[in-house]
């Protein structure tokens, strides 16, 4: 089965050459005037709560002053929620999305007992982590800072996906949980930062959504996303390995793909 790359060899070469994008749109990442003209934050139609916000450094040289200037611009990555499948039916995921609830596997075991064996068999090696995650989510109700711990746990647990339970019953619940935590912390004013591989995954989902829906090219986003890749993966060469988190996890049987 063909695997869609998080960032293909061609993408990374383009990023290194100042970012000529895949769809024929040119992104100039070494144009001083272009970089200086980027607004600190974008003009958004939606709420910032529905975005992951990543600071990106821009650096340019001022010849007259013989010095470099470093500034910060903010990359706003829209959160793209998963679409529950109908075959197999992602009823659990659909229920949680409609109710805007975090998917707590321990709670799922109580609410959907018909999947108990499937879930326990699929998560027997990591179940202790899901028990800890469940406790952390309960603690976060009174201490929102605990949501940061939950985020790091979700990122870690994602490295063990997909499981049979996810493929047959739970759907893209890790993607939904990730978005749920980001939105919740945005709403509550909790400062946090995702791992670079998670941000790469969020950018990938955004780009696929933009392409599938033929949405307008956003030069500011493309420039900052290219700079993010260049800064986050400076020594990765021209290949993103299969061990990369969400990239490898969900590109199986159309799971998160």
N, C-alpha and C positions, 0 to 999 in steps of 0.2 A: 504493500500500500504506500502510495506517495506521501511523504511527510512534508508538511508546510513548515519552512524554517522560521524561527523567531526573527533572525536577521540572516539573510542568505549571504553567500560569498560576494555576490554582486552588490548587495546592499552595503556591506561593510566596506567594500572598495570605494563605493560612491561616497560613503560617509568620510572616509579618509581623504578623498579628493575634494571635499567641501560639499558633498551631499547631493548628487544628481539622483532624484528619486525614481522609483520603479515606473511610475505611471507617466513619465515624460515631463514631469514638472521639475524645474531646476531650483534647487535650494542653495543659496549662496551663504556659506558659513564662514567665509574668510573676508567678506566685504565689510570694511570698517564702518562705513556709513550705514550699511544695512543693520549691522549689529547694534550700533549706537541708537538707531531709530526704533528698535524693538521696545514696545511698552513694557513696563515692569510687570504688569498683569494684563491679561487679555480682556477684551470687551465681551462679556458672556451674556447669552440670552437666558440660560438656565441658572440655577442656584450653584454657588461654589461648592455646596455640600455634596453635589453629585460629581465631584472631581477629586482625583488625587493630585496634590500640588507638590511639585518637586522643584527646589531651587537649582538653577543651572548657572554656572559661572560663564561669563563672556569676558574675553581679554582682547584688547587691541592696543596698538602702538601709536603714540602721538609723536611724529617726527620732530615737530618744532620744539617739543619739550624733552625729547630723547628719553621717553619713559613709557612703560606699559601701564595701562589702567585696567583694573579688574572690577567688574560690576556683576550684579546678580539679577537675573530675570527668572520669572516663575513659569514653569511648564505646567499647564492645567490639563490633566488627562481625564477625559470623561469616562465615567464608569459604565461599562456596557454589561447589562445583566444577561445571564444565560436564558435561553428559551427552552422551557420544559418540553421534552419529547412526548410523542403520543404512542410510539412503538419502539421500544417498550415504554409504557406510560410512566412519566415522572410525576406521579401524583403527589408524592411527599414533597418534592421540590416546589411544585405548583402551589400546594397549600401554604408553604412557608413564604413564598414570594407574595402571594395574595394577602397574607396576614402580616407581611413585612417582619417576619420572625427569623432569627438566627437558627440554623439547623443544628440542634444539640442531639448528638447520636443517642445519648442516654434517654432523652425525652422521646426520641423517635421510637426506641424500643418499647416504651410504654404506650405510645399512641398508635403504633402500627405493629402489633404483635405478630402478624403474619410474616414479617420479615426478620424476626428475631434470629433464627438459625443462619440465614444468609449474612446478616450483619456481623454476628459474633464470629462466624467462620472467616469472614473477610478481614476483620480487624482484631483478631486475637493477639497479634504481635504488638499492636499499637493501642490496644484498648485502655491501658493504664493512662496513656496520654489524653485520650478522649475523656476519661474520668476527671483528670486534672483540668482539662479545658472546660468541662461542665461546671466544676467548682469555681473556676476563675470567672466564668460568665455570671454566675450567681453573685460573686463578690463585687463584680463591676456595677451591679445595680445600685450599690451604695458608695462605691469608690470607682468612678469612671476611669481613673488612671490604670485600673486593672485591664481595661480593654487593650492597652498596649501589649500586655503579656499575652492576651488572647490572640492578638494579631501575629505575634512571633510564633505562637504555637500552631496557628493555622498555616503559616508559611512552611513550618517544619513538617507538619502532617501531610501537606500537599505533595511532599517528595515521595510519599508512599502510594500515591494514586497512579492509575486508576485501579480500583479493586473490582472484584466481581459484583459486589453490592452496589457500587457506584454505576457500573455499566448496566445492571439489570433493574435497579430500583431507585437509587438515590439521585441519579443524574449528576449535573454539574454543581453539586452542593458546595464544593470547596470554593468555586468562583463566586457563588452567591454569598457565602459567609465572608469572603474577603471584601466584597463590595459593601456588605452590611456593616462590617466593622469600620471601614473607612468613612462611610457616611455618618455613622454614630459618633465617631471621634471628631469629625468635622463639626457636627451639630453641637457637641458638648464642649468644644474648644480645647480638646486634648491634643497636645503636640506629639507627633509621632513621625516615624520615617519607615517606609517599606524597604526591603532588600532590593538591590539593583535588579536581580532576576525577576522579582515580582513586578517592578516598574516596567521592565521590558515586556512582560506578559500583558500588562494593562495597555501599553502602547500598541502591541500587536492586535489585541482585541478591538481597540479603537480604530486602527487602520483598516482592519477587515470590515468592520461595520461601515466605515465611510465609503469603502470601495463597493460593498454590496448594495448600498443605498444611494450611490452616485451623489454624494454630498460634496459641497464646494471645497476646493483646495484651500487649505489654511497655511499660508506661508510661515506665519509666526510659529505655529505648532511644529511644522516640519523642520524649521531651522533649529529650534530648541530641542526637539527630539533627536536630531542628528548630533547635536552637541552633547546631549546626555549620553548617547551611545559611545561617542568618542571619549568622554571623560570616565564613564563607568567601566568600559572594557578596553583600556588603552593597550593592554598586552595580550589580548586574546587572539591575535593573528586574524585570519580570515575565516575562521570556522567556529561556530557555536556548537559545543559538544552536546551529545545526547544526554549527558547527565544534567543539563540545565532544567531545572525545576519545571514550572508549568508547561514549558515548551514540550518536553518529552512526555509529561504526565497525560495531557489531555488530547494529544493528536493521535488517538487510537479509537477506531470505530466511531468516528465523528464526535467523540467526547470532547467537549469544549473546543471543537474545531469547526 
